[in-house]
Amino acid sequence: MFRKLAFATAIAASAAVAQDAPPLEVDVVGGIDAPMPIAVPTLATPNAVPTAAGNTASLGNQVAAVVAADLRSSGLFTPLGPDGVSAYPYVEATAPAFPRWRSSGAQALVSGFVEARPDGRITLGCYLFDVTSGRELARQGYSVAATDWRRAAHKCADAVYARLSGEGPFFDSRVVYVAETGPKNARVKRIAIMDADGSNHRYLTEGKATALNPRFSPDGRQLVYTSYLGRMPRVFVIDIASGNERMLVPGRIMTFAPRFSPDGRNIVFSMAQNGNTDLYVVNAYGGPPRRLTSTPGADTSPSYSPDGSRIIFESDRSGTQQLYMMSADGSGQRRISFGGGRYASPVWSPRGNLIAFTRIAGSFNIGVMDTSGGNVKILTDGWQDEGPSWAPNGQFVMFHRTTQGSGNATLYAVNINGGQPRRMPTPVGGSDPSWSPLNN
C-alpha cells in the first residue's frame, strides 16, 4: 500500500483549453525557453539504518537521482545534483540554508529526508523551495514499503513539476509498447511494460505471435492488443498482474486496433468482414459486437473522447486516409481533417481539447489539432514518426520513430509546446507505445 502522509499538501494543476479557430497549420518544432536551474541534492536521513531496499543514506541519494532525472526529462529544468552537490544535514531538510543555494545559481530547491520506521516501512519527505525568496512552495510526504522508494521519488518529482509548471503530474505512470528484436525480415514483436522512466521493464507476451496496438484500460490494470496468433489479427484482453488473457471476440474473425472506453465498460475496435473494415463496440467482458460504421472502405484506429460521448477514427472512405468524428453510438459521422497529405492514428487528449495524429506527406510526422480539425500544429520532423499516445497530463505525446533504411524503431516523447523529442529509455527497439493513466 502506498500511503500519502497527512502533512503533504495537494498540488492543483491548471490546463489551458485551446479555442476553436479556422484551419491553420503551424510548425512548432523548435525550442522552449531556457530550462530552470533547480538544485536536487541527496535527501538527508536522521539515522543511516538498513532497510529492505538498502541503507537510508543510500536511498536518499537514489531518490534524488530519480527526481532529478524526471525533472530533466520534462525539458523544463536543469537539475543541479545530486552528484557533485554536497549533502546537507537533516535539520536543513525543512529549513534550508538559502545563501548556499543562491550561490549555486539554482532558482529552486528540492530537499527532504528518508527515514526508517519501526514497521519496516520508510517515510519520504519532499519539499520545494523558492531559493530567491526563501519561501516554501510545496511539500509532500509518503509512508511506503522500502522497496517502493522509486514510486515515492516519482511522486515527489510530480509535485515539483506540477507546482512550477502549472501542468498536471505524469512521472508516476507506466508505458506499454511493442518490443522489437531480430533482423528486419524476421522481427519478433512482443508486448513489454515499464515505468515511464524505463525502470521495472518486463515482457507480457512471449513473442510466439506478432503483437501490436497495446492499449491500457482506464484503471491501468488491463491491456487490449492485437495478436497475429494463427496468422490472423485478433484482439485479446490481458490482465497485467496475472498475465491471464482472453480473446475479445471468439472465432476466426479479423479484429484489430482496439481501445477501451473511458469508463472501461466497452471496447471499440475494427473488424474486417466481406472485404470491408468497420468499427464495432463490444462489452469489455464479452458479448455480441455492435456495428458503428458501414461506409465502404477501411475504418480503423478509433479513440474515445474523455467523456465517452464521441469517437475520433481514421478512414479512407474519401479515397485517402483522413480523420473522422462521430458520436459514440455511430451517428453524426463527419470528416475533420482537410490539410495537405494523409492523416492517421488519431488519439484524443486526456484534457479533451486536442487530437494527436500522424500526418503522412512525404515523411511521417506527429501533430495535434483541435477537435474541430483546426489549429493544426506539426510537432516532429523525423523521417517516419507515427503512432502517438498522450501522457496522462495531456502535455506530452509519445510516438515511435523508424530509422530510414534499417526499419529499426525507437520511442520518443515531445512536448506539445515544441522542443526536440526526447528518446524514451527502452532496452530494445520499440513501436506502438501507450502511456498509462497515473498510477493509483
N, C-alpha and C positions, 0 to 999 in steps of 0.2 A: 504494500500500500504506500502511496505517495501522499504525505500529509503536508499541507501548507500551514506554517505556524501563524498564530494569531497576530504577531507583530507586523506581519507583512502587509503592505498597503496595496490596494488594487490599482492597476495602471489602466487608464482609459485610452483607447486608441481611436483616432479620427480617420475617416476615409473620405476622400474627396469624390464627389459624384460628377461624372462628366455630363455635360449638357449636349442635347441633340443639336446638330448643325448640318448644313448642306454638305454633300460628299466632298471630302478633301483628303488628299494623301500627303502625308508628311514623313520624311525620313528622319528618325530620331537616333540613328546610330551615331554615337559620339560620347562625349564625356559628361560627368556630373561635376558639380562644384567640388573643390578640394576636400578630401576626407578630413574629418575632425580628429586631431590627435587626442587619444584617451589613454590614461595610464591604467594598466591592469596588472598590478604586482601580485605576487604569490599571496594567497589568503593566509591570514595568521591562524594560530591554534593556541589555546591556553596551555595545553599539555600535549606533547608529541607522544601519542599512545597508539598501539597497533589496533587495526580493525580488520574485518573480513576482506577489505579491499586495499589494505596497506596502511602504513603509518599516517596519522592525520596531518603531519607536516608535509609528507609527500602528496597527499590528496589535495592540500591547499595549493600546491604548485600545479597539479594536474587540472584542477578545476579552473584556475586562472588561465591555463593554456587553452582549454576548450572555449572559455568565454572570449578570449582574445581572437581565437580562430573564427568563431561565429561572427563576431563584430566585423572582423576584416572581410569576411566573405560577403557581407552586405554591400561593400563598396562605399559605405558612408563614413568609415572610421579607419584611422591608422593607430592600432594599439601599440603602446609602449610597454613592453613586458609580456609575460613575466620574466623571461630570460633577459639578463642584462640590467634588470632593475632590482635594487636591493629591497629586501623584505622590511616590513615594519612590525613593531611589537603589537601584541594582542590588544593593548589598551587603545591603539590608534585605529583599530578596525572600524569603530563607530565615531571616533574623534580624530580625524587625520591632522597631521602637521602640514597645513596648507602651503606655507612658504616653500617647503621642499618640493611639492608637486608643481607649484607655479614655476619654479626654476627649471623644471624638466621640459617645459613647453607644452604640457598637457592642458587641455581645456576642461577635461572632466576626469574623474577618478572613480574606478570600481574597486571597492575594498570589501572586506568581510572576514569570515572566520569559518573554520571547520572544527567541530567539537564532538568528541565521542560521548555517547550516552550510556548509562548503566545497562540498558536493554539490548545493547549491541548495535543500535542504530547510530546515525550521526546527525548532527544539526549543522546545516549550512546557512550562514547569514550572508546576505548580499546587499551592499549599499552603493548608491550612486550619488556623487557629489559634483557640484559646480566648483571647479578649482578657483576661479577668479573671485567669486563672491563668498566661497566657503559655505554654501548652502546645500543642505541635503535635498536631493531631488526625488529619490525613491528608495525603498527598502523592501526586501523580500526575505523570507526565511522558510526553510523546509526541514522536516524530520523525515529521513529516508533510510532504507536499508543501505548499509555502506556500499554495497555493490551497485546501487542506483545513483551513485555520485554524479555520473555523467549527465543523467536527466536533470538533476538539480542544477548543474552547470548551464545546460541549455535554457532552463527556466530563468536563471539569473541573466543570461545574455538577452533573452526575450524581454525581460523587464527594462534593461538598459536601452535596447533598441527601440522599444515602444515609447519610452519616455522622451528620448532625444529626437526620434524621427517623426513622432505623431502617427505612426502606422501600427497596425496590429502585429502581434508576435507570429513567428513562423519557424524558429530554430528547433523547437521541441516537436518535431514531426518526422515522418518516415517517407521513403521513396521506394517504389517498386518499379522494376524495369525489366526489359528483355536482355539478359546477359548473353553476349555473342562470343563464341570461341571457335577456333578452327579456321581452315582456309576458306576463301571466298566461295568456292564451288561446293563446299561440304560443311557449311557453317552449322554449328549447334546453337540453338536458341532456347534458353530456359528462363523461367521466371526467378528473379532474385529480389530480395528486400534488404534494406539497410536504413540506418538513421540518416537524416538529411546531411550530416557531415561525413558520411561514408563509413561510420563505425557500425559494429554489430551486423556485418554483412553475412547473409546466408541464402541458400538456394531453396526455393519452394517446389520446383519441379526437377525431374532427373535428366531431362534432355532427350528422352527416348522419342519424343514427338516435338516438332516445332511449336513453340508457344508465342503468342502475340497479344497485343492490346490489353495488358493487365490494368484493372481499374479498381480503386478502393471503394468499399461500401462507406456510407456516411459516418459510421461509428469506427471505421478503420480496422474492423475485426475480420472482414472477409474481402475476397477479391473475385471479380469476374475476369475471365480471359478467354482467348480463342486458342484452341489446340487443334493441330492437324493430326490427331490420332486417327489412324486408318486412312491417312492422306485426304481427309475431308475436314474442312473447318467446322468446328462445333464449339459452342460456348459451354464453359464449365464454371462452377462456383466452388471456391476453395476457402476453408476456414484456416486463417493464418496460424493460429496457435497449435491446432491439432494436425493440420495437413489433410484432413478429410475433405474430399471433393465429390461433386456430383454433376452430371450433365444437366444443363438447364432445360433443354427441350429434347426428350428421348427420341431415338430413331435416327435413321440415316438422312438427315436434312441438313443442308449447309446453313449454319448460323455463325455470325461473327460480329465484331465491333460492338460489344456490349457496354452498358453503363447503368449504374444504379440511379434510381430516382432519389431526390434529396431526403425523403423520409425513409428510404431503404426498403419500401414495400414492393416496389416494382423494378423490373429491369427492361430497358429498351434496347433493341438490337436489330441487326439486319438479318433477313432470311431470304435465300435465293431459291426460287421455285419456278419451273416452266420458263426459264430464260429471263426472268425478271427478278430484281432485287428490291425489296421493300422493307420498310421499318415496321416492327411489331413490338408489342409490350406484353409482358407476362408477369404474374405474381412471382416475387423473388423466391418463394418456397415451392413453386411449381404450379401447373395448371395449363389450360389451353391458352395459346398466344392470341392476342387481338391485333388485327391489322390496322396500321395507321396511315400508310400511303399506298397508292395503287397506280401511280403515273408510270408509263413506260420509261425504262432507264434504270440506273443504279442509285438507290437512296441508301446512304450509309453515314457512319460517324456521328450518331446522334448525341446530344448533350442537353441536359435539362437546365432551365433557369433555376437559381437558388430557391425560389418559392415553389418550384414544381409545376408552374402553370403553363410554361412554354418549352418548346424543344427547338434547338438550332441543329441543322444537319447539312450534309453535303449531298448534292445530286447532279447528275449530268443530263437531266431531262431537257435542258435547253440546248444541248449539244456539246457543252463543255462543263467541267466541274465548277459549280458555283454553290453559294451558301443560301439556304432557305430557312425560314422561320415558320412555325405552326403552333397552335395550341396543343396542349398535352394529349388531347383526345383525337388529334389528327386534323382538326378543322383549321380553316384560315391559312392555308399554305401560300407563302409568297417569297419571292426571291429578294435578298437584301444586298448581295454583292454585285457591283456593276463597274468596278475598276478594271484596268488592263490585266490580262492574264487569267489564270485559273485560281480558284480558291478551294481549299480542302481542310479536313481535320479540325473543324471548329470546336471550341471549348468555352463554355460560359464562365465568366469570372465569378468567384465566390461572393464578390460585392454586388453582382447583378448588373453592373453598368457597362461592361465591356465583353467583347468576344475575341478570343485569341484564335489565330488561324495560320495555315500555311499558304503562302502565295507562290504560285508557280508561273514565272515569267522569265524564261531562260534559266535562271537559277531558282532555287527553292529558298524562301525566306520566311521568317516568323514575323507576324504583325498583329495588331489589335485594331478593333473598330468599335464604335458604339453599337447599341442593339438595333439601331435603325439602318446600319450599314455605312454611316457617315464617320467622319473624323478618322480615316484610316491612317495608321502610323506603322511604318516598317521598322522593326527593331533590330534585325540582324542583316549581315551582308555576306554570309558564307556561300559556298558553292551549293550545298544541299543541307539546309536546315529545315526540319519538319517535326511534326508530332508534338504540339505544345501541350503543356499541363501547368495549371496555376498553383502557386504557393498558397497556403491557407489564408494568408492575409491579402491576397489579390494584388501584391506589389511586384512579384517576380513571376516569370514564365520559364519553365524548364522545357527543353527540347533536345532532340538528338541531331548531331552534325556528322555527315558522312564525308570522308576524305575522298577527293576525286581520284579515280583510278583504282584505289585499294578496296573500296567498298567497306572500309572499317568505320564504324560509328562510335561516337562518344557522346556523353551527356553534358549539356551546358545549361546555365541559367542566366537570364538577363533581366535587368530592372526595366519596368515599363516606361520609366522616365528617361531611358537612354543609358549609354555606357557600354563598355566592352563586355561581352558574355564571359562568364566565369565557368571554367571546366569543373564539373562535379567529380568528386573522387570515387572512382569505381575500380576494382581490381582487374576487370576485363572490359572489353568493348561493350557498349550498351545502346539500346534504342527503346522506343515506345515508353517513355517514362510516365509515371503517375505520382503526383505529390499527395500525401495523405492529409486528412484534417489534422488539427493539433491533437497530440496525444492526450488521452484522458488522465 
